[in-house]
Amino acid sequence: MLRNYELAYIADPELDEEALASLEERVKSWIEAAEGKTLNVDRWGKRKLAYQIQKRSEGYYFIFETEMPPTAGKTLERELGLSEQILRYLLTRREP
């Protein structure tokens, strides 16, 4: 049984376009490895943060709409937390 989730993350502002695209593909592969699928990716671009995170005052915002099994969240959050290119992330369940 797949559930709908929304994943928002903030990437390091010092990354170039190639590194951002690579990070986006890596996140998609983590979702697929967790037996999920990516429905939509929304790039918000570079934005000013409300407060500093890891001495950064800006970051690139990404919003993923996904379908994953309920057990996949922990695996995905582990990968996101280990990535040094991701400053902060939030994985929430969406109502269909």
TINU-321820 format. One record per atom (N, C-alpha, C, O): z, x negated, y negated; residue in one letter. Coordinates in Angstrom, 1 decimal, m for minus. Atoms other than C-alpha are relative to their C-alpha. Layout:
BEGIN
<atom zz="Z" xx="X" yy="Y" type="A"/>
...
REM end
This chain:
BEGIN
<atom zz="0.0" xx="m0.8" yy="1.2" type="M"/>
<atom zz="0.0" xx="0.0" yy="0.0" type="M"/>
<atom zz="0.0" xx="m0.9" yy="m1.3" type="M"/>
<atom zz="0.9" xx="m1.7" yy="m1.5" type="M"/>
<atom zz="0.1" xx="0.8" yy="1.2" type="L"/>
<atom zz="m1.1" xx="m1.5" yy="m3.3" type="L"/>
<atom zz="0.6" xx="0.7" yy="m1.2" type="L"/>
<atom zz="0.4" xx="1.9" yy="m1.3" type="L"/>
<atom zz="m0.6" xx="m0.6" yy="1.3" type="R"/>
<atom zz="0.7" xx="m0.9" yy="m6.6" type="R"/>
<atom zz="m0.7" xx="m0.7" yy="m1.2" type="R"/>
<atom zz="m1.2" xx="m1.8" yy="m1.1" type="R"/>
<atom zz="0.6" xx="0.5" yy="1.2" type="N"/>
<atom zz="m0.6" xx="m1.4" yy="m10.1" type="N"/>
<atom zz="1.1" xx="m0.8" yy="m0.8" type="N"/>
<atom zz="2.2" xx="m0.4" yy="m0.9" type="N"/>
<atom zz="m0.8" xx="0.8" yy="0.8" type="Y"/>
<atom zz="0.9" xx="m4.2" yy="m12.1" type="Y"/>
<atom zz="m0.7" xx="m0.5" yy="m1.2" type="Y"/>
<atom zz="m2.0" xx="m0.6" yy="m1.3" type="Y"/>
<atom zz="0.6" xx="0.6" yy="1.2" type="E"/>
<atom zz="0.4" xx="m5.7" yy="m15.5" type="E"/>
<atom zz="0.7" xx="m1.4" yy="m0.2" type="E"/>
<atom zz="1.9" xx="m1.5" yy="m0.2" type="E"/>
<atom zz="m0.5" xx="1.4" yy="0.1" type="L"/>
<atom zz="0.8" xx="m9.5" yy="m15.9" type="L"/>
<atom zz="m0.4" xx="m0.5" yy="m1.4" type="L"/>
<atom zz="m1.5" xx="m0.5" yy="m1.8" type="L"/>
<atom zz="0.2" xx="0.6" yy="1.3" type="A"/>
<atom zz="1.2" xx="m10.9" yy="m19.4" type="A"/>
<atom zz="0.5" xx="m1.4" yy="0.0" type="A"/>
<atom zz="1.6" xx="m1.7" yy="0.4" type="A"/>
<atom zz="m0.6" xx="1.3" yy="0.1" type="Y"/>
<atom zz="1.5" xx="m14.6" yy="m20.0" type="Y"/>
<atom zz="m0.5" xx="m0.7" yy="m1.3" type="Y"/>
<atom zz="m1.6" xx="m0.3" yy="m1.8" type="Y"/>
<atom zz="0.3" xx="0.7" yy="1.2" type="I"/>
<atom zz="1.4" xx="m17.0" yy="m22.9" type="I"/>
<atom zz="m0.3" xx="m1.5" yy="0.4" type="I"/>
<atom zz="0.6" xx="m2.1" yy="1.0" type="I"/>
<atom zz="0.4" xx="1.4" yy="m0.4" type="A"/>
<atom zz="m0.5" xx="m20.3" yy="m22.4" type="A"/>
<atom zz="0.2" xx="m1.0" yy="m1.1" type="A"/>
<atom zz="0.3" xx="m0.6" yy="m2.3" type="A"/>
<atom zz="m0.2" xx="1.1" yy="0.9" type="D"/>
<atom zz="0.1" xx="m23.6" yy="m24.1" type="D"/>
<atom zz="m1.1" xx="0.0" yy="m1.1" type="D"/>
<atom zz="m2.3" xx="0.0" yy="m0.7" type="D"/>
<atom zz="1.1" xx="0.0" yy="1.0" type="P"/>
<atom zz="m1.7" xx="m23.7" yy="m27.5" type="P"/>
<atom zz="m0.8" xx="m1.2" yy="m0.1" type="P"/>
<atom zz="m1.8" xx="m1.2" yy="m0.8" type="P"/>
<atom zz="0.7" xx="1.3" yy="0.0" type="E"/>
<atom zz="m2.8" xx="m27.3" yy="m27.0" type="E"/>
<atom zz="m1.2" xx="0.0" yy="1.0" type="E"/>
<atom zz="m1.9" xx="m1.0" yy="1.0" type="E"/>
<atom zz="1.1" xx="0.0" yy="m1.0" type="L"/>
<atom zz="m5.2" xx="m26.3" yy="m24.2" type="L"/>
<atom zz="m1.3" xx="0.3" yy="m0.6" type="L"/>
<atom zz="m1.4" xx="1.1" yy="m1.6" type="L"/>
<atom zz="1.3" xx="m0.3" yy="0.5" type="D"/>
<atom zz="m8.9" xx="m26.4" yy="m24.8" type="D"/>
<atom zz="m0.6" xx="1.2" yy="0.8" type="D"/>
<atom zz="0.0" xx="1.7" yy="1.7" type="D"/>
<atom zz="0.7" xx="m1.2" yy="m0.6" type="E"/>
<atom zz="m11.4" xx="m23.6" yy="m23.8" type="E"/>
<atom zz="m0.2" xx="m0.2" yy="1.5" type="E"/>
<atom zz="0.0" xx="0.7" yy="2.3" type="E"/>
<atom zz="0.2" xx="0.3" yy="m1.4" type="E"/>
<atom zz="m12.2" xx="m25.3" yy="m20.5" type="E"/>
<atom zz="1.3" xx="0.1" yy="0.8" type="E"/>
<atom zz="1.3" xx="0.6" yy="1.9" type="E"/>
<atom zz="m1.3" xx="0.0" yy="m0.6" type="A"/>
<atom zz="m8.5" xx="m25.7" yy="m19.6" type="A"/>
<atom zz="0.5" xx="1.5" yy="0.1" type="A"/>
<atom zz="1.1" xx="1.8" yy="1.1" type="A"/>
<atom zz="m0.4" xx="m1.4" yy="0.0" type="L"/>
<atom zz="m7.8" xx="m22.0" yy="m20.5" type="L"/>
<atom zz="m0.8" xx="0.7" yy="1.0" type="L"/>
<atom zz="m0.2" xx="1.6" yy="1.8" type="L"/>
<atom zz="0.8" xx="m0.6" yy="m1.0" type="A"/>
<atom zz="m10.7" xx="m20.9" yy="m18.3" type="A"/>
<atom zz="0.5" xx="m0.4" yy="1.4" type="A"/>
<atom zz="0.5" xx="0.5" yy="2.3" type="A"/>
<atom zz="m0.5" xx="0.5" yy="m1.2" type="S"/>
<atom zz="m9.4" xx="m23.0" yy="m15.5" type="S"/>
<atom zz="1.3" xx="0.6" yy="0.4" type="S"/>
<atom zz="1.5" xx="1.0" yy="1.5" type="S"/>
<atom zz="m1.3" xx="m0.6" yy="m0.2" type="L"/>
<atom zz="m5.9" xx="m21.6" yy="m15.9" type="L"/>
<atom zz="m0.2" xx="1.5" yy="0.4" type="L"/>
<atom zz="0.5" xx="2.0" yy="1.3" type="L"/>
<atom zz="0.3" xx="m1.4" yy="m0.3" type="E"/>
<atom zz="m7.3" xx="m18.0" yy="m15.9" type="E"/>
<atom zz="m0.5" xx="0.1" yy="1.5" type="E"/>
<atom zz="m0.1" xx="1.0" yy="2.2" type="E"/>
<atom zz="0.5" xx="m0.1" yy="m1.4" type="E"/>
<atom zz="m9.2" xx="m18.7" yy="m12.6" type="E"/>
<atom zz="1.1" xx="m0.3" yy="1.0" type="E"/>
<atom zz="1.2" xx="0.3" yy="2.1" type="E"/>
<atom zz="m1.1" xx="0.4" yy="m0.9" type="R"/>
<atom zz="m6.1" xx="m20.3" yy="m11.1" type="R"/>
<atom zz="1.0" xx="1.2" yy="0.2" type="R"/>
<atom zz="1.4" xx="1.5" yy="1.3" type="R"/>
<atom zz="m0.9" xx="m1.2" yy="m0.1" type="V"/>
<atom zz="m4.0" xx="m17.1" yy="m11.9" type="V"/>
<atom zz="m0.7" xx="1.0" yy="0.8" type="V"/>
<atom zz="0.0" xx="1.7" yy="1.6" type="V"/>
<atom zz="0.8" xx="m0.9" yy="m0.8" type="K"/>
<atom zz="m6.8" xx="m15.0" yy="m10.4" type="K"/>
<atom zz="0.2" xx="m0.4" yy="1.5" type="K"/>
<atom zz="0.3" xx="0.5" yy="2.4" type="K"/>
<atom zz="m0.1" xx="0.4" yy="m1.4" type="S"/>
<atom zz="m6.6" xx="m17.1" yy="m7.2" type="S"/>
<atom zz="1.4" xx="0.2" yy="0.5" type="S"/>
<atom zz="1.5" xx="0.5" yy="1.7" type="S"/>
<atom zz="m1.4" xx="m0.3" yy="m0.5" type="W"/>
<atom zz="m2.8" xx="m16.7" yy="m7.0" type="W"/>
<atom zz="0.1" xx="1.5" yy="0.3" type="W"/>
<atom zz="0.8" xx="1.8" yy="1.3" type="W"/>
<atom zz="0.0" xx="m1.5" yy="m0.2" type="I"/>
<atom zz="m3.3" xx="m12.9" yy="m7.3" type="I"/>
<atom zz="m0.7" xx="0.3" yy="1.4" type="I"/>
<atom zz="m0.2" xx="1.0" yy="2.2" type="I"/>
<atom zz="0.8" xx="m0.2" yy="m1.2" type="E"/>
<atom zz="m5.9" xx="m13.0" yy="m4.5" type="E"/>
<atom zz="0.7" xx="m0.6" yy="1.2" type="E"/>
<atom zz="0.7" xx="0.0" yy="2.3" type="E"/>
<atom zz="m0.8" xx="0.6" yy="m1.1" type="A"/>
<atom zz="m3.7" xx="m15.3" yy="m2.4" type="A"/>
<atom zz="1.1" xx="0.9" yy="0.4" type="A"/>
<atom zz="1.6" xx="0.9" yy="1.6" type="A"/>
<atom zz="m1.1" xx="m0.9" yy="m0.3" type="A"/>
<atom zz="m1.0" xx="m12.7" yy="m2.6" type="A"/>
<atom zz="m0.5" xx="1.4" yy="0.5" type="A"/>
<atom zz="0.2" xx="2.4" yy="0.5" type="A"/>
<atom zz="0.7" xx="m1.2" yy="m0.5" type="E"/>
<atom zz="m3.5" xx="m10.1" yy="m1.2" type="E"/>
<atom zz="m0.2" xx="1.1" yy="m1.0" type="E"/>
<atom zz="m0.1" xx="2.3" yy="m0.7" type="E"/>
<atom zz="0.3" xx="m0.9" yy="1.0" type="G"/>
<atom zz="m4.1" xx="m8.5" yy="m4.5" type="G"/>
<atom zz="m1.3" xx="m0.2" yy="m0.6" type="G"/>
<atom zz="m2.1" xx="m1.0" yy="m0.2" type="G"/>
<atom zz="1.2" xx="0.1" yy="0.7" type="K"/>
<atom zz="m7.0" xx="m8.0" yy="m6.8" type="K"/>
<atom zz="0.1" xx="0.2" yy="m1.5" type="K"/>
<atom zz="1.0" xx="1.0" yy="m1.9" type="K"/>
<atom zz="m0.1" xx="m0.1" yy="1.4" type="T"/>
<atom zz="m7.6" xx="m8.4" yy="m10.5" type="T"/>
<atom zz="m1.0" xx="1.1" yy="m0.5" type="T"/>
<atom zz="m2.2" xx="1.1" yy="m0.1" type="T"/>
<atom zz="0.8" xx="m1.1" yy="0.5" type="L"/>
<atom zz="m8.9" xx="m5.2" yy="m12.2" type="L"/>
<atom zz="m0.6" xx="m0.3" yy="m1.4" type="L"/>
<atom zz="m1.7" xx="0.0" yy="m1.6" type="L"/>
<atom zz="0.5" xx="0.3" yy="1.4" type="N"/>
<atom zz="m9.2" xx="m6.4" yy="m15.8" type="N"/>
<atom zz="0.8" xx="m1.2" yy="m0.6" type="N"/>
<atom zz="2.0" xx="m1.3" yy="m0.3" type="N"/>
<atom zz="m0.7" xx="1.1" yy="0.7" type="V"/>
<atom zz="m8.4" xx="m9.5" yy="m17.9" type="V"/>
<atom zz="m0.3" xx="0.2" yy="m1.5" type="V"/>
<atom zz="m1.5" xx="0.4" yy="m1.9" type="V"/>
<atom zz="0.1" xx="m0.1" yy="1.4" type="D"/>
<atom zz="m7.8" xx="m9.1" yy="m21.6" type="D"/>
<atom zz="0.5" xx="m1.2" yy="m0.7" type="D"/>
<atom zz="1.7" xx="m1.5" yy="m0.6" type="D"/>
<atom zz="m0.4" xx="1.2" yy="0.7" type="R"/>
<atom zz="m7.7" xx="m12.3" yy="m23.7" type="R"/>
<atom zz="0.2" xx="0.4" yy="m1.5" type="R"/>
<atom zz="m0.7" xx="0.9" yy="m2.2" type="R"/>
<atom zz="m0.3" xx="m0.3" yy="1.4" type="W"/>
<atom zz="m5.9" xx="m11.8" yy="m27.0" type="W"/>
<atom zz="m0.2" xx="m1.2" yy="m0.9" type="W"/>
<atom zz="m0.2" xx="m1.0" yy="m2.1" type="W"/>
<atom zz="0.2" xx="1.2" yy="0.8" type="G"/>
<atom zz="m6.5" xx="m15.3" yy="m28.2" type="G"/>
<atom zz="1.3" xx="m0.7" yy="m0.5" type="G"/>
<atom zz="2.4" xx="m0.4" yy="0.1" type="G"/>
<atom zz="m1.2" xx="0.8" yy="0.5" type="K"/>
<atom zz="m4.2" xx="m17.6" yy="m30.1" type="K"/>
<atom zz="0.8" xx="0.8" yy="m1.0" type="K"/>
<atom zz="0.2" xx="1.3" yy="m2.0" type="K"/>
<atom zz="m0.8" xx="m0.8" yy="0.9" type="R"/>
<atom zz="m1.3" xx="m15.8" yy="m31.8" type="R"/>
<atom zz="1.3" xx="m0.8" yy="m0.3" type="R"/>
<atom zz="1.7" xx="m1.7" yy="0.4" type="R"/>
<atom zz="m1.3" xx="0.6" yy="0.4" type="K"/>
<atom zz="1.9" xx="m16.9" yy="m33.6" type="K"/>
<atom zz="1.1" xx="0.7" yy="0.8" type="K"/>
<atom zz="1.1" xx="1.9" yy="0.9" type="K"/>
<atom zz="m1.1" xx="m0.5" yy="m0.7" type="L"/>
<atom zz="5.0" xx="m16.5" yy="m31.6" type="L"/>
<atom zz="1.1" xx="0.5" yy="m0.9" type="L"/>
<atom zz="1.3" xx="0.0" yy="m2.0" type="L"/>
<atom zz="m1.1" xx="m0.5" yy="0.8" type="A"/>
<atom zz="8.0" xx="m14.5" yy="m32.9" type="A"/>
<atom zz="1.1" xx="m1.1" yy="m0.1" type="A"/>
<atom zz="1.8" xx="m1.2" yy="m1.2" type="A"/>
<atom zz="m1.0" xx="1.1" yy="0.1" type="Y"/>
<atom zz="10.2" xx="m17.6" yy="m32.1" type="Y"/>
<atom zz="m0.6" xx="m1.1" yy="0.9" type="Y"/>
<atom zz="m1.5" xx="m0.9" yy="1.7" type="Y"/>
<atom zz="0.5" xx="1.1" yy="m0.7" type="Q"/>
<atom zz="9.6" xx="m21.0" yy="m30.7" type="Q"/>
<atom zz="0.3" xx="0.0" yy="1.5" type="Q"/>
<atom zz="1.4" xx="0.4" yy="1.9" type="Q"/>
<atom zz="m0.2" xx="0.2" yy="m1.5" type="I"/>
<atom zz="9.1" xx="m21.5" yy="m26.9" type="I"/>
<atom zz="m0.4" xx="m1.4" yy="0.3" type="I"/>
<atom zz="m1.6" xx="m1.7" yy="0.1" type="I"/>
<atom zz="0.3" xx="1.3" yy="m0.4" type="Q"/>
<atom zz="9.3" xx="m25.0" yy="m25.6" type="Q"/>
<atom zz="m0.6" xx="m0.8" yy="m1.2" type="Q"/>
<atom zz="m1.6" xx="m1.6" yy="m1.1" type="Q"/>
<atom zz="0.4" xx="0.7" yy="1.2" type="K"/>
<atom zz="8.9" xx="m26.3" yy="m29.2" type="K"/>
<atom zz="m1.4" xx="0.3" yy="m0.5" type="K"/>
<atom zz="m2.1" xx="m0.4" yy="m1.2" type="K"/>
<atom zz="1.4" xx="m0.5" yy="0.4" type="R"/>
<atom zz="5.6" xx="m24.3" yy="m29.7" type="R"/>
<atom zz="0.2" xx="1.2" yy="m0.8" type="R"/>
<atom zz="1.1" xx="2.1" yy="m0.5" type="R"/>
<atom zz="m0.1" xx="m1.2" yy="0.8" type="S"/>
<atom zz="5.2" xx="m21.7" yy="m32.4" type="S"/>
<atom zz="m1.3" xx="0.9" yy="0.1" type="S"/>
<atom zz="m1.3" xx="1.9" yy="m0.5" type="S"/>
<atom zz="1.1" xx="m0.8" yy="m0.2" type="E"/>
<atom zz="1.8" xx="m20.5" yy="m31.2" type="E"/>
<atom zz="m0.3" xx="0.0" yy="1.5" type="E"/>
<atom zz="0.2" xx="m0.8" yy="2.2" type="E"/>
<atom zz="0.4" xx="0.0" yy="m1.4" type="G"/>
<atom zz="0.2" xx="m19.6" yy="m27.8" type="G"/>
<atom zz="m1.2" xx="0.9" yy="0.2" type="G"/>
<atom zz="m1.4" xx="1.8" yy="m0.6" type="G"/>
<atom zz="1.1" xx="m0.9" yy="m0.4" type="Y"/>
<atom zz="m2.8" xx="m18.0" yy="m26.1" type="Y"/>
<atom zz="0.6" xx="1.1" yy="0.9" type="Y"/>
<atom zz="1.2" xx="0.8" yy="1.9" type="Y"/>
<atom zz="m0.5" xx="m1.2" yy="m0.8" type="Y"/>
<atom zz="m2.0" xx="m14.5" yy="m24.8" type="Y"/>
<atom zz="m1.1" xx="0.5" yy="0.9" type="Y"/>
<atom zz="m2.3" xx="0.6" yy="0.6" type="Y"/>
<atom zz="0.9" xx="m0.6" yy="m1.0" type="F"/>
<atom zz="m3.6" xx="m13.1" yy="m21.6" type="F"/>
<atom zz="0.7" xx="1.2" yy="0.6" type="F"/>
<atom zz="1.9" xx="1.1" yy="0.9" type="F"/>
<atom zz="m0.5" xx="m1.1" yy="m0.6" type="I"/>
<atom zz="m3.1" xx="m9.7" yy="m20.1" type="I"/>
<atom zz="m0.9" xx="0.3" yy="1.2" type="I"/>
<atom zz="m2.1" xx="0.5" yy="1.1" type="I"/>
<atom zz="0.7" xx="m0.3" yy="m1.3" type="F"/>
<atom zz="m4.1" xx="m9.1" yy="m16.4" type="F"/>
<atom zz="0.5" xx="1.4" yy="0.5" type="F"/>
<atom zz="1.7" xx="1.7" yy="0.5" type="F"/>
<atom zz="m0.3" xx="m1.2" yy="m0.7" type="E"/>
<atom zz="m4.3" xx="m5.6" yy="m14.8" type="E"/>
<atom zz="m0.3" xx="m0.3" yy="1.4" type="E"/>
<atom zz="m1.5" xx="m0.7" yy="1.7" type="E"/>
<atom zz="0.2" xx="0.4" yy="m1.4" type="T"/>
<atom zz="m3.9" xx="m6.1" yy="m11.1" type="T"/>
<atom zz="0.5" xx="1.1" yy="1.0" type="T"/>
<atom zz="1.3" xx="2.0" yy="0.6" type="T"/>
<atom zz="m0.5" xx="m0.8" yy="m1.1" type="E"/>
<atom zz="m3.3" xx="m4.3" yy="m7.8" type="E"/>
<atom zz="0.5" xx="m1.0" yy="1.1" type="E"/>
<atom zz="m0.2" xx="m1.8" yy="1.5" type="E"/>
<atom zz="m0.6" xx="0.9" yy="m0.9" type="M"/>
<atom zz="m0.9" xx="m6.0" yy="m5.4" type="M"/>
<atom zz="1.0" xx="0.7" yy="0.9" type="M"/>
<atom zz="1.5" xx="1.8" yy="0.5" type="M"/>
<atom zz="m1.1" xx="m0.6" yy="m0.8" type="P"/>
<atom zz="1.4" xx="m5.2" yy="m2.5" type="P"/>
<atom zz="1.4" xx="m0.3" yy="m0.7" type="P"/>
<atom zz="1.5" xx="m1.3" yy="m1.4" type="P"/>
<atom zz="m1.3" xx="0.2" yy="0.6" type="P"/>
<atom zz="5.1" xx="m4.9" yy="m3.6" type="P"/>
<atom zz="0.6" xx="m1.3" yy="0.3" type="P"/>
<atom zz="1.4" xx="m1.8" yy="m0.6" type="P"/>
<atom zz="m0.6" xx="1.3" yy="m0.3" type="T"/>
<atom zz="6.0" xx="m8.1" yy="m1.9" type="T"/>
<atom zz="m0.6" xx="m1.2" yy="m0.6" type="T"/>
<atom zz="m0.1" xx="m2.3" yy="m0.6" type="T"/>
<atom zz="0.7" xx="1.1" yy="0.6" type="A"/>
<atom zz="3.5" xx="m10.2" yy="m3.8" type="A"/>
<atom zz="0.6" xx="m0.5" yy="m1.3" type="A"/>
<atom zz="0.3" xx="m1.6" yy="m1.7" type="A"/>
<atom zz="m0.5" xx="0.3" yy="1.3" type="G"/>
<atom zz="5.4" xx="m10.2" yy="m7.0" type="G"/>
<atom zz="0.8" xx="m1.3" yy="0.0" type="G"/>
<atom zz="0.7" xx="m2.1" yy="m0.9" type="G"/>
<atom zz="m0.9" xx="1.2" yy="0.0" type="K"/>
<atom zz="7.9" xx="m12.9" yy="m6.0" type="K"/>
<atom zz="m0.9" xx="m1.3" yy="0.2" type="K"/>
<atom zz="m0.6" xx="m2.3" yy="m0.4" type="K"/>
<atom zz="0.9" xx="1.1" yy="m0.2" type="T"/>
<atom zz="5.1" xx="m15.2" yy="m4.8" type="T"/>
<atom zz="m0.7" xx="m0.4" yy="m1.3" type="T"/>
<atom zz="m0.8" xx="m1.6" yy="m1.6" type="T"/>
<atom zz="0.8" xx="0.2" yy="1.3" type="L"/>
<atom zz="3.1" xx="m14.8" yy="m8.0" type="L"/>
<atom zz="1.0" xx="m0.6" yy="m1.1" type="L"/>
<atom zz="0.6" xx="m1.5" yy="m1.8" type="L"/>
<atom zz="m0.9" xx="0.5" yy="1.0" type="E"/>
<atom zz="6.2" xx="m15.3" yy="m10.2" type="E"/>
<atom zz="0.4" xx="m1.4" yy="0.2" type="E"/>
<atom zz="0.6" xx="m2.2" yy="m0.7" type="E"/>
<atom zz="m0.4" xx="1.4" yy="m0.3" type="R"/>
<atom zz="7.1" xx="m18.5" yy="m8.4" type="R"/>
<atom zz="m1.1" xx="m0.9" yy="m0.5" type="R"/>
<atom zz="m0.8" xx="m2.0" yy="m1.1" type="R"/>
<atom zz="1.1" xx="0.8" yy="0.5" type="E"/>
<atom zz="3.6" xx="m19.9" yy="m9.1" type="E"/>
<atom zz="m0.1" xx="m0.1" yy="m1.5" type="E"/>
<atom zz="m0.3" xx="m1.2" yy="m2.1" type="E"/>
<atom zz="0.0" xx="m0.1" yy="1.4" type="L"/>
<atom zz="3.7" xx="m18.8" yy="m12.7" type="L"/>
<atom zz="1.1" xx="m0.9" yy="m0.6" type="L"/>
<atom zz="0.9" xx="m1.6" yy="m1.6" type="L"/>
<atom zz="m1.1" xx="0.8" yy="0.5" type="G"/>
<atom zz="7.1" xx="m20.4" yy="m13.2" type="G"/>
<atom zz="m0.2" xx="m1.5" yy="0.1" type="G"/>
<atom zz="0.4" xx="m2.2" yy="m0.6" type="G"/>
<atom zz="0.2" xx="1.4" yy="m0.3" type="L"/>
<atom zz="6.0" xx="m23.7" yy="m11.8" type="L"/>
<atom zz="m1.1" xx="m0.6" yy="m0.9" type="L"/>
<atom zz="m1.2" xx="m1.8" yy="m1.0" type="L"/>
<atom zz="1.1" xx="0.5" yy="0.8" type="S"/>
<atom zz="2.9" xx="m24.0" yy="m14.0" type="S"/>
<atom zz="0.5" xx="m0.5" yy="m1.4" type="S"/>
<atom zz="1.2" xx="0.3" yy="m2.1" type="S"/>
<atom zz="m0.4" xx="0.6" yy="1.3" type="E"/>
<atom zz="3.5" xx="m26.3" yy="m17.0" type="E"/>
<atom zz="m0.8" xx="0.5" yy="m1.2" type="E"/>
<atom zz="m0.5" xx="0.4" yy="m2.3" type="E"/>
<atom zz="0.9" xx="m0.5" yy="1.0" type="Q"/>
<atom zz="0.6" xx="m24.7" yy="m18.9" type="Q"/>
<atom zz="0.4" xx="1.4" yy="m0.5" type="Q"/>
<atom zz="m0.1" xx="1.9" yy="m1.5" type="Q"/>
<atom zz="m0.4" xx="m1.3" yy="0.3" type="I"/>
<atom zz="2.3" xx="m21.3" yy="m19.0" type="I"/>
<atom zz="1.4" xx="0.0" yy="m0.7" type="I"/>
<atom zz="2.3" xx="m0.5" yy="0.0" type="I"/>
<atom zz="m1.2" xx="0.1" yy="0.7" type="L"/>
<atom zz="5.0" xx="m21.0" yy="m21.6" type="L"/>
<atom zz="1.0" xx="1.1" yy="0.4" type="L"/>
<atom zz="2.2" xx="0.9" yy="0.6" type="L"/>
<atom zz="m0.8" xx="m1.1" yy="m0.4" type="R"/>
<atom zz="6.2" xx="m17.5" yy="m20.7" type="R"/>
<atom zz="m0.8" xx="1.0" yy="0.7" type="R"/>
<atom zz="m2.0" xx="1.1" yy="0.4" type="R"/>
<atom zz="0.7" xx="m1.1" yy="m0.7" type="Y"/>
<atom zz="5.2" xx="m14.6" yy="m18.4" type="Y"/>
<atom zz="0.8" xx="1.2" yy="0.2" type="Y"/>
<atom zz="2.1" xx="1.1" yy="0.1" type="Y"/>
<atom zz="m0.7" xx="m1.3" yy="m0.3" type="L"/>
<atom zz="6.1" xx="m11.0" yy="m17.7" type="L"/>
<atom zz="m0.9" xx="0.8" yy="1.0" type="L"/>
<atom zz="m2.0" xx="1.1" yy="0.7" type="L"/>
<atom zz="0.7" xx="m0.8" yy="m1.0" type="L"/>
<atom zz="5.1" xx="m9.1" yy="m14.6" type="L"/>
<atom zz="0.7" xx="1.4" yy="0.1" type="L"/>
<atom zz="1.9" xx="1.5" yy="0.4" type="L"/>
<atom zz="m0.6" xx="m1.3" yy="0.0" type="T"/>
<atom zz="5.7" xx="m5.3" yy="m14.8" type="T"/>
<atom zz="m0.9" xx="0.9" yy="0.8" type="T"/>
<atom zz="m2.1" xx="0.8" yy="0.9" type="T"/>
<atom zz="0.7" xx="m1.0" yy="m0.8" type="R"/>
<atom zz="4.8" xx="m2.4" yy="m12.6" type="R"/>
<atom zz="m0.6" xx="1.1" yy="m0.9" type="R"/>
<atom zz="0.2" xx="1.6" yy="m1.8" type="R"/>
<atom zz="0.6" xx="m1.0" yy="0.8" type="R"/>
<atom zz="2.4" xx="0.1" yy="m14.2" type="R"/>
<atom zz="m0.1" xx="1.3" yy="0.8" type="R"/>
<atom zz="m0.3" xx="1.3" yy="2.0" type="R"/>
<atom zz="0.2" xx="m1.3" yy="m0.7" type="E"/>
<atom zz="2.2" xx="3.8" yy="m13.4" type="E"/>
<atom zz="m1.5" xx="0.3" yy="0.0" type="E"/>
<atom zz="m2.2" xx="0.0" yy="m0.9" type="E"/>
<atom zz="1.4" xx="m0.2" yy="m0.2" type="P"/>
<atom zz="m1.2" xx="4.8" yy="m12.1" type="P"/>
<atom zz="m0.6" xx="1.1" yy="m1.0" type="P"/>
<atom zz="m1.8" xx="1.4" yy="m1.0" type="P"/>
REM end
